[in-house]
C-alpha cells in the first residue's frame, strides 16, 4: 500500500460519502436527476452505490482488495456520469469533476489491482 493510494482513498472516500449522501434528499440532486431524465429511484440507487464505493475505498486502507473493488465501482460510476453529461449535451466543463474522479478511482484501482480477485 502506497502513501499515494492512502491519500487518494481518503479523499475519494470522504468525497463519495458526501456526494452519495446528498443524493438521498438534496433539492439540487432531485432537480439534477430530473434534468438528466432519470427517475427518483435511480438517484437513490446512485447514492447507495456512491456510499458503498466510499466505504470500500476507506476500508481499503487496511485491505487492498477492498480498495481495488472500490476503485472499480468509482470508475464505472464516473463513466456513467460522463455519459449522462454527454447525453444531455452539457459543456465540457460540467464533465470535469466526473473525469477527475474517474482518473483518481482508476489510480486507486491500478495501484491495488494485484490484490483484486474476480
The first five atom37 places (N, CA, C, CB, O) and aatype in JSON, in Angstrom:
{
  "aatype": [20, 20, 20, 20, 20, 20, 20, 20, 20, 20, 20, 20, 20, 20, 20, 20, 20, 20, 20, 20, 20, 20, 20, 20, 20, 20, 20, 20, 20, 20, 20, 20, 20, 20, 20, 20, 20, 20, 20, 20, 20, 20, 20, 20, 20, 20, 20, 20, 20, 20, 20, 20, 20, 20, 20, 20, 20, 20, 20, 20, 20, 20, 20, 20, 20, 20, 20, 20, 20, 20, 20, 20, 20, 20, 20, 20, 20, 20, 20, 20, 20, 20, 20, 20, 20, 20, 20, 20, 20, 20, 20, 20, 20, 20, 20, 20, 20, 20, 20, 20, 20, 20, 20, 20, 20, 20, 20, 20, 20, 20, 20, 20, 20, 20, 20, 20, 20, 20],
  "atom_mask": [
    [1, 1, 1, 1, 1],
    [1, 1, 1, 1, 1],
    [1, 1, 1, 1, 1],
    [1, 1, 1, 1, 1],
    [1, 1, 1, 1, 1],
    [1, 1, 1, 1, 1],
    [1, 1, 1, 1, 1],
    [1, 1, 1, 1, 1],
    [1, 1, 1, 1, 1],
    [1, 1, 1, 1, 1],
    [1, 1, 1, 1, 1],
    [1, 1, 1, 1, 1],
    [1, 1, 1, 1, 1],
    [1, 1, 1, 1, 1],
    [1, 1, 1, 1, 1],
    [1, 1, 1, 1, 1],
    [1, 1, 1, 1, 1],
    [1, 1, 1, 1, 1],
    [1, 1, 1, 1, 1],
    [1, 1, 1, 1, 1],
    [1, 1, 1, 1, 1],
    [1, 1, 1, 1, 1],
    [1, 1, 1, 1, 1],
    [1, 1, 1, 1, 1],
    [1, 1, 1, 1, 1],
    [1, 1, 1, 1, 1],
    [1, 1, 1, 1, 1],
    [1, 1, 1, 1, 1],
    [1, 1, 1, 1, 1],
    [1, 1, 1, 1, 1],
    [1, 1, 1, 1, 1],
    [1, 1, 1, 1, 1],
    [1, 1, 1, 1, 1],
    [1, 1, 1, 1, 1],
    [1, 1, 1, 1, 1],
    [1, 1, 1, 1, 1],
    [1, 1, 1, 1, 1],
    [1, 1, 1, 1, 1],
    [1, 1, 1, 1, 1],
    [1, 1, 1, 1, 1],
    [1, 1, 1, 1, 1],
    [1, 1, 1, 1, 1],
    [1, 1, 1, 1, 1],
    [1, 1, 1, 1, 1],
    [1, 1, 1, 1, 1],
    [1, 1, 1, 1, 1],
    [1, 1, 1, 1, 1],
    [1, 1, 1, 1, 1],
    [1, 1, 1, 1, 1],
    [1, 1, 1, 1, 1],
    [1, 1, 1, 1, 1],
    [1, 1, 1, 1, 1],
    [1, 1, 1, 1, 1],
    [1, 1, 1, 1, 1],
    [1, 1, 1, 1, 1],
    [1, 1, 1, 1, 1],
    [1, 1, 1, 1, 1],
    [1, 1, 1, 1, 1],
    [1, 1, 1, 1, 1],
    [1, 1, 1, 1, 1],
    [1, 1, 1, 1, 1],
    [1, 1, 1, 1, 1],
    [1, 1, 1, 1, 1],
    [1, 1, 1, 1, 1],
    [1, 1, 1, 1, 1],
    [1, 1, 1, 1, 1],
    [1, 1, 1, 1, 1],
    [1, 1, 1, 1, 1],
    [1, 1, 1, 1, 1],
    [1, 1, 1, 1, 1],
    [1, 1, 1, 1, 1],
    [1, 1, 1, 1, 1],
    [1, 1, 1, 1, 1],
    [1, 1, 1, 1, 1],
    [1, 1, 1, 1, 1],
    [1, 1, 1, 1, 1],
    [1, 1, 1, 1, 1],
    [1, 1, 1, 1, 1],
    [1, 1, 1, 1, 1],
    [1, 1, 1, 1, 1],
    [1, 1, 1, 1, 1],
    [1, 1, 1, 1, 1],
    [1, 1, 1, 1, 1],
    [1, 1, 1, 1, 1],
    [1, 1, 1, 1, 1],
    [1, 1, 1, 1, 1],
    [1, 1, 1, 1, 1],
    [1, 1, 1, 1, 1],
    [1, 1, 1, 1, 1],
    [1, 1, 1, 1, 1],
    [1, 1, 1, 1, 1],
    [1, 1, 1, 1, 1],
    [1, 1, 1, 1, 1],
    [1, 1, 1, 1, 1],
    [1, 1, 1, 1, 1],
    [1, 1, 1, 1, 1],
    [1, 1, 1, 1, 1],
    [1, 1, 1, 1, 1],
    [1, 1, 1, 1, 1],
    [1, 1, 1, 1, 1],
    [1, 1, 1, 1, 1],
    [1, 1, 1, 1, 1],
    [1, 1, 1, 1, 1],
    [1, 1, 1, 1, 1],
    [1, 1, 1, 1, 1],
    [1, 1, 1, 1, 1],
    [1, 1, 1, 1, 1],
    [1, 1, 1, 1, 1],
    [1, 1, 1, 1, 1],
    [1, 1, 1, 1, 1],
    [1, 1, 1, 1, 1],
    [1, 1, 1, 1, 1],
    [1, 1, 1, 1, 1],
    [1, 1, 1, 1, 1],
    [1, 1, 1, 1, 1],
    [1, 1, 1, 1, 1],
    [1, 1, 1, 1, 1],
    [1, 1, 1, 1, 1]
  ],
  "atom_positions": [
    [[0.85, -1.18, 0.0], [0.0, 0.0, 0.0], [0.89, 1.23, 0.0], [-0.97, 0.01, 1.23], [1.78, 1.37, 0.84]],
    [[0.64, 2.1, -0.93], [1.47, 3.3, -1.02], [0.78, 4.48, -0.34], [1.78, 3.64, -2.48], [-0.44, 4.48, -0.16]],
    [[1.57, 5.45, 0.01], [1.03, 6.68, 0.6], [0.07, 7.35, -0.39], [2.18, 7.66, 1.0], [-0.98, 7.86, 0.01]],
    [[0.44, 7.35, -1.68], [-0.43, 7.95, -2.7], [-1.81, 7.3, -2.68], [0.2, 7.8, -4.09], [-2.83, 8.0, -2.72]],
    [[-1.84, 5.98, -2.62], [-3.13, 5.28, -2.61], [-3.94, 5.63, -1.37], [-2.91, 3.77, -2.68], [-5.14, 5.85, -1.46]],
    [[-3.29, 5.69, -0.22], [-4.0, 6.02, 1.02], [-4.59, 7.43, 0.95], [-3.05, 5.9, 2.24], [-5.74, 7.64, 1.32]],
    [[-3.81, 8.38, 0.46], [-4.3, 9.76, 0.34], [-5.5, 9.82, -0.61], [-3.17, 10.69, -0.17], [-6.51, 10.44, -0.3]],
    [[-5.37, 9.15, -1.76], [-6.47, 9.14, -2.73], [-7.7, 8.44, -2.15], [-6.04, 8.45, -4.03], [-8.83, 8.89, -2.38]],
    [[-7.5, 7.36, -1.43], [-8.62, 6.63, -0.84], [-9.36, 7.49, 0.19], [-8.13, 5.34, -0.2], [-10.59, 7.47, 0.25]],
    [[-8.62, 8.23, 0.99], [-9.27, 9.1, 1.97], [-10.06, 10.19, 1.25], [-8.22, 9.74, 2.94], [-11.22, 10.45, 1.58]],
    [[-9.44, 10.83, 0.25], [-10.12, 11.89, -0.5], [-11.37, 11.36, -1.2], [-9.17, 12.52, -1.53], [-12.45, 11.95, -1.11]],
    [[-11.22, 10.24, -1.9], [-12.36, 9.65, -2.6], [-13.44, 9.18, -1.61], [-11.9, 8.47, -3.48], [-14.63, 9.38, -1.85]],
    [[-13.0, 8.57, -0.52], [-13.96, 8.08, 0.47], [-14.79, 9.19, 1.07], [-13.24, 7.35, 1.56], [-16.02, 9.09, 1.14]],
    [[-14.14, 10.26, 1.5], [-14.87, 11.38, 2.09], [-15.75, 12.04, 1.03], [-13.88, 12.42, 2.69], [-16.91, 12.36, 1.29]],
    [[-15.21, 12.24, -0.17], [-15.98, 12.86, -1.25], [-17.2, 12.05, -1.62], [-15.11, 13.06, -2.46], [-18.29, 12.61, -1.77]],
    [[-17.03, 10.75, -1.78], [-18.16, 9.92, -2.19], [-19.17, 9.73, -1.08], [-17.68, 8.58, -2.67], [-20.36, 9.54, -1.35]],
    [[-18.74, 9.76, 0.18], [-19.71, 9.76, 1.28], [-20.58, 11.02, 1.2], [-19.0, 9.68, 2.66], [-21.79, 10.96, 1.38]],
    [[-19.93, 12.15, 0.94], [-20.65, 13.41, 0.84], [-21.57, 13.42, -0.38], [-19.66, 14.59, 0.77], [-22.76, 13.72, -0.26]],
    [[-21.02, 13.1, -1.56], [-21.81, 13.13, -2.8], [-22.95, 12.11, -2.74], [-20.91, 12.84, -4.02], [-24.08, 12.41, -3.13]],
    [[-22.64, 10.92, -2.24], [-23.66, 9.87, -2.16], [-24.78, 10.23, -1.23], [-23.03, 8.57, -1.72], [-25.95, 10.04, -1.56]],
    [[-24.45, 10.76, -0.05], [-25.5, 11.11, 0.92], [-26.35, 12.28, 0.42], [-24.88, 11.46, 2.27], [-27.53, 12.37, 0.76]],
    [[-25.77, 13.18, -0.36], [-26.54, 14.29, -0.92], [-27.66, 13.8, -1.83], [-25.62, 15.24, -1.69], [-28.7, 14.45, -1.95]],
    [[-27.44, 12.67, -2.47], [-28.42, 12.15, -3.42], [-29.69, 11.65, -2.73], [-27.81, 11.02, -4.23], [-30.71, 11.43, -3.39]],
    [[-29.65, 11.47, -1.42], [-30.82, 10.97, -0.71], [-31.87, 12.04, -0.45], [-30.39, 10.37, 0.6], [-33.0, 11.7, -0.1]],
    [[-31.55, 13.32, -0.6], [-32.58, 14.29, -0.31], [-32.27, 15.71, -0.72], [-32.86, 14.27, 1.09], [-33.13, 16.59, -0.57]],
    [[-31.1, 15.97, -1.23], [-30.74, 17.32, -1.64], [-31.65, 17.78, -2.77], [-29.27, 17.38, -2.07], [-31.81, 17.1, -3.77]],
    [[-32.23, 18.96, -2.58], [-33.13, 19.5, -3.61], [-32.37, 19.66, -4.94], [-33.72, 20.87, -3.16], [-32.94, 19.42, -6.01]],
    [[-31.11, 20.06, -4.86], [-30.29, 20.23, -6.06], [-30.14, 18.89, -6.8], [-28.89, 20.79, -5.69], [-30.21, 18.85, -8.03]],
    [[-29.94, 17.81, -6.06], [-29.79, 16.49, -6.7], [-31.12, 16.02, -7.28], [-29.27, 15.46, -5.68], [-31.15, 15.44, -8.37]],
    [[-32.21, 16.26, -6.57], [-33.53, 15.88, -7.08], [-33.77, 16.56, -8.42], [-34.65, 16.25, -6.07], [-34.19, 15.91, -9.39]],
    [[-33.52, 17.86, -8.49], [-33.7, 18.61, -9.73], [-32.71, 18.15, -10.81], [-33.53, 20.11, -9.48], [-33.07, 18.03, -11.98]],
    [[-31.47, 17.89, -10.4], [-30.46, 17.44, -11.36], [-30.85, 16.14, -12.04], [-29.13, 17.27, -10.67], [-30.71, 16.01, -13.25]],
    [[-31.33, 15.18, -11.26], [-31.71, 13.89, -11.85], [-32.94, 14.02, -12.74], [-31.97, 12.87, -10.75], [-33.09, 13.27, -13.7]],
    [[-33.81, 14.98, -12.43], [-34.94, 15.25, -13.33], [-34.42, 15.79, -14.65], [-35.95, 16.24, -12.69], [-34.89, 15.41, -15.72]],
    [[-33.45, 16.69, -14.57], [-32.83, 17.26, -15.78], [-32.17, 16.16, -16.61], [-31.79, 18.34, -15.41], [-32.23, 16.18, -17.84]],
    [[-31.54, 15.21, -15.92], [-30.88, 14.11, -16.63], [-31.87, 13.14, -17.25], [-29.96, 13.36, -15.69], [-31.5, 12.33, -18.11]],
    [[-33.14, 13.22, -16.82], [-34.16, 12.33, -17.36], [-34.22, 11.0, -16.63], [-33.92, 12.09, -18.81], [-34.72, 10.02, -17.18]],
    [[-33.71, 10.95, -15.39], [-33.71, 9.71, -14.63], [-34.8, 9.73, -13.56], [-32.34, 9.48, -13.97], [-35.12, 10.8, -13.04]],
    [[-35.38, 8.57, -13.24], [-36.41, 8.51, -12.2], [-35.8, 8.67, -10.8], [-37.18, 7.18, -12.29], [-34.59, 8.53, -10.61]],
    [[-36.65, 8.98, -9.84], [-36.2, 9.19, -8.46], [-35.48, 8.0, -7.87], [-37.37, 9.53, -7.6], [-34.51, 8.17, -7.13]],
    [[-35.93, 6.79, -8.18], [-35.29, 5.61, -7.61], [-33.84, 5.5, -8.07], [-36.06, 4.35, -8.0], [-33.0, 4.97, -7.34]],
    [[-33.53, 5.99, -9.27], [-32.17, 5.89, -9.78], [-31.23, 6.83, -9.02], [-32.13, 6.21, -11.29], [-30.05, 6.54, -8.85]],
    [[-31.77, 7.96, -8.56], [-30.99, 8.89, -7.74], [-30.62, 8.2, -6.42], [-31.79, 10.2, -7.46], [-29.47, 8.29, -5.98]],
    [[-31.58, 7.52, -5.8], [-31.32, 6.81, -4.55], [-30.33, 5.68, -4.79], [-32.64, 6.25, -3.97], [-29.4, 5.49, -4.0]],
    [[-30.52, 4.92, -5.87], [-29.61, 3.83, -6.22], [-28.18, 4.36, -6.4], [-30.09, 3.12, -7.51], [-27.23, 3.78, -5.9]],
    [[-28.05, 5.48, -7.13], [-26.74, 6.07, -7.36], [-26.11, 6.51, -6.04], [-26.85, 7.27, -8.31], [-24.91, 6.31, -5.83]],
    [[-26.91, 7.09, -5.16], [-26.4, 7.47, -3.85], [-25.89, 6.28, -3.06], [-27.48, 8.18, -3.06], [-24.84, 6.34, -2.43]],
    [[-26.65, 5.18, -3.1], [-26.21, 3.96, -2.41], [-24.91, 3.42, -2.99], [-27.3, 2.88, -2.49], [-24.01, 3.02, -2.25]],
    [[-24.81, 3.41, -4.31], [-23.58, 2.93, -4.97], [-22.4, 3.8, -4.55], [-23.74, 2.94, -6.52], [-21.32, 3.28, -4.27]],
    [[-22.6, 5.11, -4.49], [-21.51, 6.01, -4.13], [-21.11, 5.82, -2.66], [-21.91, 7.45, -4.38], [-19.92, 5.89, -2.34]],
    [[-22.06, 5.6, -1.77], [-21.74, 5.36, -0.36], [-20.99, 4.04, -0.21], [-23.04, 5.36, 0.5], [-20.03, 3.95, 0.55]],
    [[-21.44, 3.01, -0.93], [-20.73, 1.72, -0.89], [-19.31, 1.88, -1.41], [-21.49, 0.65, -1.73], [-18.37, 1.34, -0.82]],
    [[-19.13, 2.62, -2.5], [-17.79, 2.87, -3.04], [-16.92, 3.57, -1.99], [-17.86, 3.72, -4.33], [-15.75, 3.23, -1.83]],
    [[-17.5, 4.54, -1.29], [-16.77, 5.27, -0.25], [-16.32, 4.33, 0.85], [-17.64, 6.4, 0.33], [-15.17, 4.38, 1.29]],
    [[-17.22, 3.48, 1.31], [-16.89, 2.53, 2.38], [-15.79, 1.58, 1.91], [-18.15, 1.73, 2.81], [-14.87, 1.27, 2.67]],
    [[-15.89, 1.12, 0.67], [-14.88, 0.2, 0.14], [-13.5, 0.85, 0.08], [-15.28, -0.29, -1.25], [-12.52, 0.24, 0.5]],
    [[-13.41, 2.08, -0.45], [-12.08, 2.69, -0.56], [-11.51, 3.06, 0.8], [-12.14, 3.93, -1.45], [-10.29, 3.01, 1.0]],
    [[-12.37, 3.45, 1.73], [-11.86, 3.75, 3.08], [-11.41, 2.47, 3.78], [-12.95, 4.45, 3.93], [-10.33, 2.43, 4.37]],
    [[-12.23, 1.41, 3.7], [-11.84, 0.11, 4.28], [-10.61, -0.44, 3.57], [-13.0, -0.9, 4.2], [-9.85, -1.22, 4.14]],
    [[-10.43, -0.03, 2.32], [-9.29, -0.48, 1.54], [-7.95, 0.02, 2.06], [-9.45, -0.04, 0.13], [-6.9, -0.47, 1.63]],
    [[-7.97, 0.97, 2.96], [-6.72, 1.4, 3.59], [-6.1, 0.23, 4.33], [-6.97, 2.59, 4.57], [-4.87, 0.13, 4.42]],
    [[-6.93, -0.67, 4.86], [-6.45, -1.84, 5.59], [-6.54, -3.13, 4.78], [-7.23, -1.99, 6.85], [-5.98, -4.15, 5.18]],
    [[-7.25, -3.09, 3.65], [-7.43, -4.3, 2.85], [-7.38, -3.89, 1.37], [-8.79, -5.01, 3.2], [-8.33, -3.29, 0.86]],
    [[-6.29, -4.21, 0.7], [-6.08, -3.77, -0.68], [-7.15, -4.28, -1.65], [-4.73, -4.22, -1.16], [-7.47, -3.6, -2.63]],
    [[-7.7, -5.44, -1.39], [-8.75, -5.98, -2.26], [-9.97, -5.06, -2.24], [-9.15, -7.41, -1.81], [-10.57, -4.79, -3.28]],
    [[-10.33, -4.59, -1.05], [-11.47, -3.67, -0.95], [-11.17, -2.35, -1.66], [-11.82, -3.41, 0.52], [-12.06, -1.76, -2.26]],
    [[-9.93, -1.89, -1.58], [-9.54, -0.66, -2.28], [-9.7, -0.83, -3.79], [-8.07, -0.29, -1.95], [-10.21, 0.06, -4.47]],
    [[-9.27, -1.99, -4.29], [-9.39, -2.25, -5.73], [-10.86, -2.29, -6.15], [-8.7, -3.57, -6.1], [-11.22, -1.68, -7.16]],
    [[-11.69, -2.98, -5.4], [-13.12, -3.04, -5.73], [-13.76, -1.66, -5.65], [-13.84, -4.02, -4.79], [-14.57, -1.29, -6.5]],
    [[-13.4, -0.9, -4.62], [-13.92, 0.46, -4.5], [-13.51, 1.32, -5.68], [-13.45, 1.09, -3.22], [-14.32, 2.08, -6.21]],
    [[-12.24, 1.21, -6.09], [-11.77, 1.95, -7.26], [-12.54, 1.56, -8.5], [-10.28, 1.71, -7.48], [-12.89, 2.42, -9.31]],
    [[-12.82, 0.28, -8.67], [-13.58, -0.2, -9.82], [-15.01, 0.36, -9.82], [-13.61, -1.74, -9.83], [-15.51, 0.79, -10.85]],
    [[-15.65, 0.36, -8.66], [-17.01, 0.91, -8.55], [-17.01, 2.39, -8.9], [-17.59, 0.69, -7.12], [-17.91, 2.87, -9.59]],
    [[-16.0, 3.12, -8.43], [-15.89, 4.55, -8.74], [-15.7, 4.76, -10.24], [-14.72, 5.19, -7.96], [-16.35, 5.62, -10.83]],
    [[-14.84, 3.98, -10.85], [-14.58, 4.12, -12.3], [-15.88, 3.88, -13.08], [-13.48, 3.11, -12.76], [-16.22, 4.68, -13.95]],
    [[-16.58, 2.81, -12.78], [-17.82, 2.5, -13.51], [-18.87, 3.6, -13.28], [-18.37, 1.13, -13.06], [-19.55, 4.01, -14.22]],
    [[-18.99, 4.06, -12.05], [-19.96, 5.11, -11.73], [-19.64, 6.4, -12.47], [-19.99, 5.38, -10.22], [-20.54, 7.06, -12.99]],
    [[-18.37, 6.76, -12.53], [-17.99, 8.0, -13.19], [-18.11, 7.91, -14.72], [-16.56, 8.37, -12.82], [-18.37, 8.91, -15.38]],
    [[-17.93, 6.71, -15.27], [-18.18, 6.53, -16.7], [-19.66, 6.79, -16.97], [-17.78, 5.09, -17.18], [-20.01, 7.45, -17.95]],
    [[-20.53, 6.29, -16.1], [-21.97, 6.57, -16.24], [-22.27, 8.05, -16.12], [-22.76, 5.8, -15.19], [-23.1, 8.57, -16.87]],
    [[-21.61, 8.73, -15.18], [-21.84, 10.17, -15.01], [-21.39, 10.95, -16.25], [-21.09, 10.69, -13.76], [-22.08, 11.87, -16.68]],
    [[-20.26, 10.57, -16.81], [-19.75, 11.25, -18.01], [-20.71, 11.03, -19.18], [-18.34, 10.73, -18.38], [-21.02, 11.98, -19.91]],
    [[-21.19, 9.8, -19.36], [-22.15, 9.54, -20.44], [-23.45, 10.32, -20.23], [-22.44, 8.04, -20.53], [-24.08, 10.75, -21.19]],
    [[-23.85, 10.49, -18.97], [-25.05, 11.28, -18.69], [-24.85, 12.72, -19.13], [-25.41, 11.23, -17.19], [-25.73, 13.31, -19.76]],
    [[-23.69, 13.3, -18.81], [-23.41, 14.68, -19.22], [-23.36, 14.8, -20.75], [-22.08, 15.16, -18.61], [-23.81, 15.8, -21.32]],
    [[-22.81, 13.79, -21.4], [-22.78, 13.79, -22.86], [-24.2, 13.7, -23.41], [-21.91, 12.62, -23.4], [-24.56, 14.4, -24.36]],
    [[-25.01, 12.83, -22.8], [-26.4, 12.62, -23.25], [-27.22, 13.91, -23.22], [-27.08, 11.57, -22.37], [-28.01, 14.17, -24.13]],
    [[-27.02, 14.72, -22.18], [-27.82, 15.94, -22.08], [-27.09, 17.15, -22.68], [-28.16, 16.22, -20.62], [-27.52, 18.29, -22.55]],
    [[-25.96, 16.84, -23.36], [-25.2, 17.87, -24.07], [-24.69, 18.99, -23.16], [-26.05, 18.47, -25.17], [-24.72, 20.17, -23.51]],
    [[-24.22, 18.58, -21.98], [-23.57, 19.53, -21.08], [-22.25, 20.0, -21.68], [-23.34, 18.9, -19.68], [-21.64, 19.27, -22.46]],
    [[-21.81, 21.2, -21.33], [-20.49, 21.65, -21.79], [-19.4, 20.82, -21.12], [-20.29, 23.15, -21.5], [-19.61, 20.21, -20.07]],
    [[-18.23, 20.81, -21.74], [-17.1, 20.0, -21.24], [-16.76, 20.34, -19.79], [-15.88, 20.21, -22.11], [-16.37, 19.45, -19.03]],
    [[-16.89, 21.6, -19.4], [-16.51, 21.97, -18.03], [-17.42, 21.3, -16.99], [-16.56, 23.5, -17.86], [-17.0, 21.1, -15.85]],
    [[-18.64, 20.95, -17.36], [-19.55, 20.25, -16.45], [-19.1, 18.81, -16.22], [-20.98, 20.27, -16.99], [-19.51, 18.17, -15.25]],
    [[-18.26, 18.3, -17.12], [-17.78, 16.92, -17.02], [-16.44, 16.81, -16.3], [-17.65, 16.32, -18.4], [-15.95, 15.7, -16.09]],
    [[-15.86, 17.92, -15.93], [-14.51, 17.89, -15.36], [-14.45, 17.12, -14.04], [-14.02, 19.3, -15.14], [-13.53, 16.33, -13.84]],
    [[-15.41, 17.33, -13.14], [-15.36, 16.63, -11.85], [-15.51, 15.12, -12.04], [-16.46, 17.15, -10.91], [-14.71, 14.37, -11.47]],
    [[-16.48, 14.63, -12.83], [-16.54, 13.19, -13.04], [-15.27, 12.64, -13.7], [-17.74, 12.84, -13.89], [-14.85, 11.52, -13.4]],
    [[-14.65, 13.4, -14.6], [-13.41, 12.95, -15.25], [-12.29, 12.84, -14.22], [-13.0, 13.91, -16.4], [-11.54, 11.86, -14.21]],
    [[-12.16, 13.86, -13.37], [-11.12, 13.84, -12.33], [-11.35, 12.66, -11.39], [-11.11, 15.17, -11.54], [-10.4, 11.95, -11.04]],
    [[-12.6, 12.45, -10.96], [-12.9, 11.34, -10.06], [-12.67, 9.99, -10.74], [-14.33, 11.43, -9.57], [-12.24, 9.04, -10.09]],
    [[-12.95, 9.91, -12.04], [-12.66, 8.69, -12.8], [-11.17, 8.39, -12.77], [-13.16, 8.83, -14.27], [-10.76, 7.26, -12.52]],
    [[-10.36, 9.4, -13.03], [-8.9, 9.21, -13.05], [-8.4, 8.81, -11.66], [-8.18, 10.51, -13.53], [-7.59, 7.89, -11.54]],
    [[-8.87, 9.48, -10.61], [-8.43, 9.14, -9.25], [-8.86, 7.72, -8.88], [-9.0, 10.14, -8.23], [-8.08, 6.99, -8.27]],
    [[-10.08, 7.34, -9.23], [-10.54, 5.97, -8.98], [-9.71, 4.96, -9.76], [-12.0, 5.83, -9.35], [-9.41, 3.88, -9.25]],
    [[-9.34, 5.3, -10.98], [-8.52, 4.42, -11.8], [-7.13, 4.24, -11.2], [-8.41, 4.97, -13.23], [-6.57, 3.15, -11.23]],
    [[-6.57, 5.32, -10.65], [-5.26, 5.23, -10.0], [-5.34, 4.28, -8.8], [-4.77, 6.64, -9.54], [-4.47, 3.43, -8.63]],
    [[-6.38, 4.42, -7.98], [-6.54, 3.52, -6.83], [-6.71, 2.09, -7.31], [-7.76, 3.95, -5.97], [-6.12, 1.18, -6.73]],
    [[-7.49, 1.87, -8.35], [-7.68, 0.53, -8.9], [-6.36, -0.05, -9.39], [-8.7, 0.56, -10.05], [-6.04, -1.2, -9.09]],
    [[-5.6, 0.72, -10.14], [-4.34, 0.23, -10.7], [-3.33, -0.09, -9.59], [-3.74, 1.26, -11.67], [-2.67, -1.13, -9.62]],
    [[-3.22, 0.8, -8.61], [-2.26, 0.57, -7.52], [-2.6, -0.72, -6.76], [-2.25, 1.77, -6.55], [-1.7, -1.44, -6.33]],
    [[-3.87, -1.0, -6.6], [-4.3, -2.15, -5.79], [-4.76, -3.33, -6.64], [-5.42, -1.74, -4.86], [-5.28, -4.31, -6.09]],
    [[-4.58, -3.27, -7.95], [-5.1, -4.27, -8.86], [-4.6, -5.68, -8.57], [-4.74, -3.91, -10.26], [-5.34, -6.65, -8.73]],
    [[-3.35, -5.82, -8.14], [-2.77, -7.12, -7.88], [-3.53, -7.93, -6.84], [-1.35, -6.96, -7.44], [-3.48, -9.16, -6.86]],
    [[-4.25, -7.25, -5.95], [-4.99, -7.95, -4.9], [-6.43, -8.26, -5.31], [-4.98, -7.13, -3.64], [-7.16, -8.91, -4.57]],
    [[-6.84, -7.78, -6.5], [-8.22, -7.96, -6.94], [-8.45, -9.4, -7.37], [-8.56, -7.01, -8.1], [-7.76, -9.93, -8.23]],
    [[-9.46, -10.01, -6.73], [-9.82, -11.39, -7.11], [-11.19, -11.36, -7.74], [-9.79, -12.35, -5.87], [-12.17, -10.97, -7.11]],
    [[-11.25, -11.77, -8.99], [-12.5, -11.71, -9.74], [-13.3, -12.97, -9.58], [-12.23, -11.46, -11.2], [-14.39, -13.09, -10.15]]
  ]
}
